[in-house]
């Protein structure tokens, strides 16, 4: 059986919004939620995408689909998808037109999102504000 190849979409959200919505800022957490969703279904995450306000018809969204490297898109939830693309309905329409599924890993948001206490928020802040290229939060 061929693996279903997933492109996990995370939203780029300014660090200033960490206190108001830490999950939208935590791209690593968004990708981890998508990876768990894919793993539970027996799918393989082929791409990790980071977008903010991408047009639904932008070539960067579709390059991997056109190359045959991606079978479906998944975002952690609707809030993430709404930040990642300029129009969720337009993106869903474009997916339908191209015959590509789009899913959300956590349709009952925020029920499956991680808890963010002060220490968790500080960890996200530290990881995202480090000026060193390649810093992975370790």
ZAKOLTOR-872226 format. One record per residue (C-alpha): x, y, z. Coordinates in steps of 0.2 Angstrom, whole numbers, always signed. Layout:
// ZAKOLTOR-872226
<site><x>X</x><y>Y</y><z>Z</z></site>
...
***
This chain:
// ZAKOLTOR-872226
<site><x>+0</x><y>+0</y><z>+0</z></site>
<site><x>+6</x><y>+17</y><z>-4</z></site>
<site><x>+9</x><y>+30</y><z>+10</z></site>
<site><x>-3</x><y>+45</y><z>+10</z></site>
<site><x>+9</x><y>+60</y><z>+10</z></site>
<site><x>+4</x><y>+75</y><z>+20</z></site>
<site><x>+9</x><y>+93</y><z>+20</z></site>
<site><x>+7</x><y>+100</y><z>+38</z></site>
<site><x>+3</x><y>+118</y><z>+38</z></site>
<site><x>+8</x><y>+129</y><z>+52</z></site>
<site><x>+4</x><y>+148</y><z>+54</z></site>
<site><x>+18</x><y>+161</y><z>+56</z></site>
<site><x>+11</x><y>+172</y><z>+70</z></site>
<site><x>+20</x><y>+186</y><z>+78</z></site>
<site><x>+29</x><y>+183</y><z>+95</z></site>
<site><x>+19</x><y>+197</y><z>+102</z></site>
<site><x>+3</x><y>+187</y><z>+102</z></site>
<site><x>+11</x><y>+173</y><z>+113</z></site>
<site><x>+1</x><y>+178</y><z>+128</z></site>
<site><x>-16</x><y>+180</y><z>+119</z></site>
<site><x>-15</x><y>+164</y><z>+109</z></site>
<site><x>+1</x><y>+154</y><z>+112</z></site>
<site><x>-3</x><y>+139</y><z>+101</z></site>
<site><x>-4</x><y>+151</y><z>+86</z></site>
<site><x>+14</x><y>+156</y><z>+90</z></site>
<site><x>+20</x><y>+139</y><z>+93</z></site>
<site><x>+24</x><y>+132</y><z>+76</z></site>
<site><x>+33</x><y>+117</y><z>+83</z></site>
<site><x>+17</x><y>+113</y><z>+93</z></site>
<site><x>+6</x><y>+115</y><z>+78</z></site>
<site><x>+17</x><y>+103</y><z>+67</z></site>
<site><x>+18</x><y>+90</y><z>+82</z></site>
<site><x>-1</x><y>+90</y><z>+82</z></site>
<site><x>-2</x><y>+87</y><z>+64</z></site>
<site><x>+12</x><y>+74</y><z>+65</z></site>
<site><x>+2</x><y>+64</y><z>+78</z></site>
<site><x>-14</x><y>+65</y><z>+68</z></site>
<site><x>-5</x><y>+59</y><z>+52</z></site>
<site><x>+4</x><y>+45</y><z>+62</z></site>
<site><x>-13</x><y>+39</y><z>+70</z></site>
<site><x>-20</x><y>+37</y><z>+52</z></site>
<site><x>-5</x><y>+29</y><z>+45</z></site>
<site><x>+0</x><y>+44</y><z>+35</z></site>
<site><x>+17</x><y>+51</y><z>+32</z></site>
<site><x>+22</x><y>+70</y><z>+34</z></site>
<site><x>+31</x><y>+73</y><z>+18</z></site>
<site><x>+32</x><y>+92</y><z>+21</z></site>
<site><x>+31</x><y>+105</y><z>+35</z></site>
<site><x>+25</x><y>+122</y><z>+29</z></site>
<site><x>+25</x><y>+138</y><z>+37</z></site>
<site><x>+14</x><y>+152</y><z>+30</z></site>
<site><x>+6</x><y>+168</y><z>+35</z></site>
<site><x>-7</x><y>+176</y><z>+24</z></site>
<site><x>-3</x><y>+165</y><z>+8</z></site>
<site><x>-15</x><y>+167</y><z>-6</z></site>
<site><x>-24</x><y>+150</y><z>-9</z></site>
<site><x>-18</x><y>+150</y><z>-27</z></site>
<site><x>+0</x><y>+154</y><z>-23</z></site>
<site><x>+12</x><y>+142</y><z>-32</z></site>
<site><x>+22</x><y>+139</y><z>-16</z></site>
<site><x>+6</x><y>+130</y><z>-9</z></site>
<site><x>+4</x><y>+119</y><z>-24</z></site>
<site><x>+22</x><y>+115</y><z>-30</z></site>
<site><x>+23</x><y>+99</y><z>-20</z></site>
<site><x>+6</x><y>+93</y><z>-25</z></site>
<site><x>+10</x><y>+96</y><z>-43</z></site>
<site><x>+26</x><y>+86</y><z>-41</z></site>
<site><x>+17</x><y>+72</y><z>-34</z></site>
<site><x>+25</x><y>+73</y><z>-17</z></site>
<site><x>+9</x><y>+78</y><z>-7</z></site>
<site><x>-8</x><y>+70</y><z>-6</z></site>
<site><x>-16</x><y>+81</y><z>+7</z></site>
<site><x>-15</x><y>+96</y><z>+18</z></site>
<site><x>-17</x><y>+96</y><z>+36</z></site>
<site><x>-18</x><y>+111</y><z>+48</z></site>
<site><x>-19</x><y>+109</y><z>+67</z></site>
<site><x>-36</x><y>+118</y><z>+67</z></site>
<site><x>-46</x><y>+131</y><z>+59</z></site>
<site><x>-37</x><y>+146</y><z>+68</z></site>
<site><x>-21</x><y>+140</y><z>+61</z></site>
<site><x>-27</x><y>+138</y><z>+44</z></site>
<site><x>-35</x><y>+156</y><z>+45</z></site>
<site><x>-18</x><y>+163</y><z>+49</z></site>
<site><x>-9</x><y>+153</y><z>+36</z></site>
<site><x>-20</x><y>+157</y><z>+21</z></site>
<site><x>-29</x><y>+173</y><z>+16</z></site>
<site><x>-45</x><y>+164</y><z>+13</z></site>
<site><x>-50</x><y>+147</y><z>+21</z></site>
<site><x>-65</x><y>+145</y><z>+10</z></site>
<site><x>-54</x><y>+150</y><z>-5</z></site>
<site><x>-41</x><y>+137</y><z>+0</z></site>
<site><x>-54</x><y>+123</y><z>+2</z></site>
<site><x>-61</x><y>+128</y><z>-15</z></site>
<site><x>-44</x><y>+127</y><z>-23</z></site>
<site><x>-41</x><y>+110</y><z>-14</z></site>
<site><x>-57</x><y>+103</y><z>-21</z></site>
<site><x>-53</x><y>+110</y><z>-38</z></site>
<site><x>-36</x><y>+101</y><z>-38</z></site>
<site><x>-43</x><y>+85</y><z>-30</z></site>
<site><x>-33</x><y>+87</y><z>-14</z></site>
<site><x>-40</x><y>+84</y><z>+3</z></site>
<site><x>-38</x><y>+97</y><z>+17</z></site>
<site><x>-40</x><y>+92</y><z>+35</z></site>
<site><x>-39</x><y>+99</y><z>+52</z></site>
<site><x>-30</x><y>+88</y><z>+66</z></site>
<site><x>-40</x><y>+96</y><z>+80</z></site>
<site><x>-58</x><y>+100</y><z>+74</z></site>
<site><x>-64</x><y>+102</y><z>+92</z></site>
<site><x>-51</x><y>+116</y><z>+96</z></site>
<site><x>-44</x><y>+120</y><z>+108</z></site>
<site><x>-48</x><y>+103</y><z>+116</z></site>
<site><x>-32</x><y>+94</y><z>+109</z></site>
<site><x>-20</x><y>+109</y><z>+110</z></site>
<site><x>-7</x><y>+108</y><z>+123</z></site>
<site><x>-8</x><y>+118</y><z>+139</z></site>
<site><x>+3</x><y>+134</y><z>+140</z></site>
<site><x>+8</x><y>+139</y><z>+158</z></site>
<site><x>+21</x><y>+152</y><z>+161</z></site>
<site><x>+36</x><y>+140</y><z>+159</z></site>
<site><x>+29</x><y>+134</y><z>+142</z></site>
<site><x>+26</x><y>+151</y><z>+135</z></site>
<site><x>+44</x><y>+156</y><z>+141</z></site>
<site><x>+51</x><y>+141</y><z>+131</z></site>
<site><x>+42</x><y>+146</y><z>+116</z></site>
<site><x>+48</x><y>+164</y><z>+118</z></site>
<site><x>+66</x><y>+158</y><z>+120</z></site>
<site><x>+66</x><y>+147</y><z>+105</z></site>
<site><x>+58</x><y>+159</y><z>+94</z></site>
<site><x>+68</x><y>+174</y><z>+99</z></site>
<site><x>+85</x><y>+167</y><z>+99</z></site>
<site><x>+95</x><y>+176</y><z>+85</z></site>
<site><x>+107</x><y>+161</y><z>+82</z></site>
<site><x>+103</x><y>+152</y><z>+65</z></site>
<site><x>+98</x><y>+134</y><z>+67</z></site>
<site><x>+94</x><y>+135</y><z>+86</z></site>
<site><x>+81</x><y>+121</y><z>+89</z></site>
<site><x>+76</x><y>+125</y><z>+107</z></site>
<site><x>+87</x><y>+112</y><z>+116</z></site>
***
